[in-house]
Amino acid sequence: MGSKKERIYFNAEQLREVEEAVSMSEELVSDAYKMSASQWLRSRYDVKTLADLQENEIASGRLAQVIRYEIKRKDISLGSASSDFYKICLQDHAILARLRQNPELKLFPFSLYIVTHELIHIVRFCKFLQHFDASPEEKKAEEIRVDEKSCEIMENVRLPGIGDVLHFFRQTREPVDELR
């Protein structure tokens, strides 16, 4: 995808909108899955934008991707001492390109949908409702389930521009993410 200098990054104002969308997404998903603050998975995931991604976390053709990392404590060698940590890698360049191609879409509701979609994946993995390493067929089926749940959650959000975002994802079935 070229050198980092050639990539398009969120500017400061856009980053503020994305950060606000992340906070709102966390609320929406925790409400949808009836998770209290103590149950919330904040310590099990992080959300990063292009400026903070490693080269292997940058995807072409995707708006975001979820990468699973295994965390092991150094002082314990048993497998049971490891846990999964998920990183939502927002692809600024892909998101901004989609917004340029579809001027009716606005960054805040668009990123709200994307992050909500990714958080639903993580909740489903952590609650053992879906295996991360599923077959390609099962991943396609899971993508449909997560897309439907994302739309269900977002339909109740009163926010200018959310209708355009829902229409976009329903009409295009745009692949939001990739799981690695």
C-alpha positions as a Python dict, from the first residue, in 0.01 Angstrom:
ca = {
    (1, 'M'): (0, 0, 0),
    (2, 'G'): (295, 240, -37),
    (3, 'S'): (497, 414, 229),
    (4, 'K'): (340, 556, 544),
    (5, 'K'): (394, 909, 411),
    (6, 'E'): (160, 836, 117),
    (7, 'R'): (-124, 712, 340),
    (8, 'I'): (-414, 934, 435),
    (9, 'Y'): (-467, 966, 811),
    (10, 'F'): (-748, 1111, 1017),
    (11, 'N'): (-679, 1473, 1106),
    (12, 'A'): (-719, 1603, 1464),
    (13, 'E'): (-1087, 1691, 1422),
    (14, 'Q'): (-1164, 1357, 1260),
    (15, 'L'): (-980, 1174, 1539),
    (16, 'R'): (-1199, 1349, 1796),
    (17, 'E'): (-1509, 1230, 1609),
    (18, 'V'): (-1375, 875, 1591),
    (19, 'E'): (-1289, 877, 1963),
    (20, 'E'): (-1642, 995, 2041),
    (21, 'A'): (-1782, 721, 1816),
    (22, 'V'): (-1574, 460, 2002),
    (23, 'S'): (-1716, 574, 2337),
    (24, 'M'): (-2071, 570, 2206),
    (25, 'S'): (-2017, 228, 2045),
    (26, 'E'): (-1898, 84, 2376),
    (27, 'E'): (-2217, 209, 2541),
    (28, 'L'): (-2442, 77, 2265),
    (29, 'V'): (-2283, -268, 2261),
    (30, 'S'): (-2272, -303, 2640),
    (31, 'D'): (-2642, -205, 2654),
    (32, 'A'): (-2732, -447, 2371),
    (33, 'Y'): (-2554, -736, 2544),
    (34, 'K'): (-2666, -626, 2892),
    (35, 'M'): (-2311, -599, 3021),
    (36, 'S'): (-2232, -390, 3327),
    (37, 'A'): (-1923, -173, 3350),
    (38, 'S'): (-1750, -448, 3551),
    (39, 'Q'): (-1830, -703, 3279),
    (40, 'W'): (-1719, -479, 2997),
    (41, 'L'): (-1427, -609, 2799),
    (42, 'R'): (-1219, -289, 2792),
    (43, 'S'): (-913, -472, 2920),
    (44, 'R'): (-955, -732, 2643),
    (45, 'Y'): (-936, -500, 2342),
    (46, 'D'): (-807, -172, 2207),
    (47, 'V'): (-903, 50, 1912),
    (48, 'K'): (-626, 203, 1702),
    (49, 'T'): (-619, 421, 1393),
    (50, 'L'): (-373, 406, 1106),
    (51, 'A'): (-110, 627, 1273),
    (52, 'D'): (-70, 369, 1552),
    (53, 'L'): (-78, 51, 1344),
    (54, 'Q'): (212, -177, 1263),
    (55, 'E'): (267, -258, 897),
    (56, 'N'): (109, -604, 935),
    (57, 'E'): (-206, -444, 1086),
    (58, 'I'): (-277, -233, 779),
    (59, 'A'): (-530, -384, 540),
    (60, 'S'): (-621, -281, 192),
    (61, 'G'): (-985, -299, 91),
    (62, 'R'): (-1119, -316, 447),
    (63, 'L'): (-1259, -44, 670),
    (64, 'A'): (-1127, -218, 980),
    (65, 'Q'): (-988, -544, 1097),
    (66, 'V'): (-979, -732, 1424),
    (67, 'I'): (-652, -897, 1512),
    (68, 'R'): (-626, -1143, 1797),
    (69, 'Y'): (-311, -1152, 2003),
    (70, 'E'): (-229, -1402, 2274),
    (71, 'I'): (-109, -1247, 2597),
    (72, 'K'): (109, -1466, 2818),
    (73, 'R'): (244, -1378, 3155),
    (74, 'K'): (623, -1407, 3150),
    (75, 'D'): (646, -1563, 3494),
    (76, 'I'): (408, -1850, 3415),
    (77, 'S'): (463, -2108, 3141),
    (78, 'L'): (127, -2285, 3157),
    (79, 'G'): (-113, -2237, 2867),
    (80, 'S'): (-392, -2149, 3109),
    (81, 'A'): (-202, -1834, 3200),
    (82, 'S'): (-261, -1688, 2855),
    (83, 'S'): (-555, -1484, 2734),
    (84, 'D'): (-676, -1328, 2412),
    (85, 'F'): (-638, -958, 2342),
    (86, 'Y'): (-815, -806, 2041),
    (87, 'K'): (-705, -502, 1847),
    (88, 'I'): (-953, -317, 1631),
    (89, 'C'): (-744, -163, 1354),
    (90, 'L'): (-934, 120, 1190),
    (91, 'Q'): (-815, 182, 837),
    (92, 'D'): (-828, 563, 807),
    (93, 'H'): (-740, 557, 437),
    (94, 'A'): (-1022, 315, 349),
    (95, 'I'): (-1279, 495, 566),
    (96, 'L'): (-1190, 836, 423),
    (97, 'A'): (-1196, 697, 67),
    (98, 'R'): (-1547, 556, 123),
    (99, 'L'): (-1663, 891, 259),
    (100, 'R'): (-1522, 1071, -47),
    (101, 'Q'): (-1701, 825, -277),
    (102, 'N'): (-2028, 862, -84),
    (103, 'P'): (-2065, 1228, 17),
    (104, 'E'): (-2400, 1160, 186),
    (105, 'L'): (-2211, 963, 454),
    (106, 'K'): (-2066, 1147, 752),
    (107, 'L'): (-1764, 1036, 955),
    (108, 'F'): (-1925, 1015, 1300),
    (109, 'P'): (-2217, 782, 1216),
    (110, 'F'): (-2001, 584, 970),
    (111, 'S'): (-1728, 520, 1227),
    (112, 'L'): (-1995, 453, 1493),
    (113, 'Y'): (-2130, 170, 1278),
    (114, 'I'): (-1782, 30, 1203),
    (115, 'V'): (-1668, 26, 1566),
    (116, 'T'): (-2002, -113, 1685),
    (117, 'H'): (-1968, -393, 1429),
    (118, 'E'): (-1616, -477, 1549),
    (119, 'L'): (-1711, -467, 1917),
    (120, 'I'): (-1996, -710, 1850),
    (121, 'H'): (-1742, -951, 1701),
    (122, 'I'): (-1526, -922, 2013),
    (123, 'V'): (-1819, -973, 2251),
    (124, 'R'): (-1924, -1280, 2053),
    (125, 'F'): (-1570, -1423, 2067),
    (126, 'C'): (-1536, -1357, 2439),
    (127, 'K'): (-1878, -1505, 2515),
    (128, 'F'): (-1792, -1810, 2301),
    (129, 'L'): (-2078, -1741, 2063),
    (130, 'Q'): (-1835, -1761, 1772),
    (131, 'H'): (-1489, -1908, 1720),
    (132, 'F'): (-1226, -1666, 1595),
    (133, 'D'): (-1063, -1935, 1380),
    (134, 'A'): (-1380, -2043, 1202),
    (135, 'S'): (-1396, -2179, 848),
    (136, 'P'): (-1439, -1929, 563),
    (137, 'E'): (-1805, -2035, 527),
    (138, 'E'): (-1870, -1984, 897),
    (139, 'K'): (-1693, -1646, 888),
    (140, 'K'): (-1928, -1536, 608),
    (141, 'A'): (-2230, -1648, 811),
    (142, 'E'): (-2092, -1470, 1118),
    (143, 'E'): (-2040, -1152, 917),
    (144, 'I'): (-2409, -1158, 824),
    (145, 'R'): (-2512, -1216, 1188),
    (146, 'V'): (-2289, -932, 1311),
    (147, 'D'): (-2408, -701, 1034),
    (148, 'E'): (-2771, -772, 1126),
    (149, 'K'): (-2701, -713, 1497),
    (150, 'S'): (-2514, -390, 1412),
    (151, 'C'): (-2812, -264, 1212),
    (152, 'E'): (-3053, -368, 1489),
    (153, 'I'): (-2853, -169, 1746),
    (154, 'M'): (-2805, 130, 1517),
    (155, 'E'): (-3174, 154, 1420),
    (156, 'N'): (-3248, 278, 1772),
    (157, 'V'): (-2986, 553, 1759),
    (158, 'R'): (-3118, 903, 1701),
    (159, 'L'): (-2833, 1064, 1515),
    (160, 'P'): (-2821, 1273, 1198),
    (161, 'G'): (-2682, 1065, 912),
    (162, 'I'): (-2734, 722, 1069),
    (163, 'G'): (-3007, 636, 817),
    (164, 'D'): (-2765, 696, 529),
    (165, 'V'): (-2506, 471, 694),
    (166, 'L'): (-2756, 189, 751),
    (167, 'H'): (-2876, 222, 392),
    (168, 'F'): (-2514, 208, 269),
    (169, 'F'): (-2432, -112, 457),
    (170, 'R'): (-2763, -280, 375),
    (171, 'Q'): (-2738, -196, 5),
    (172, 'T'): (-2372, -272, -52),
    (173, 'R'): (-2310, -542, 205),
    (174, 'E'): (-1975, -366, 218),
    (175, 'P'): (-1724, -589, 395),
    (176, 'V'): (-1643, -400, 712),
    (177, 'D'): (-1368, -611, 846),
    (178, 'E'): (-1124, -894, 830),
    (179, 'L'): (-1035, -1120, 1120),
    (180, 'R'): (-672, -1220, 1171),
}
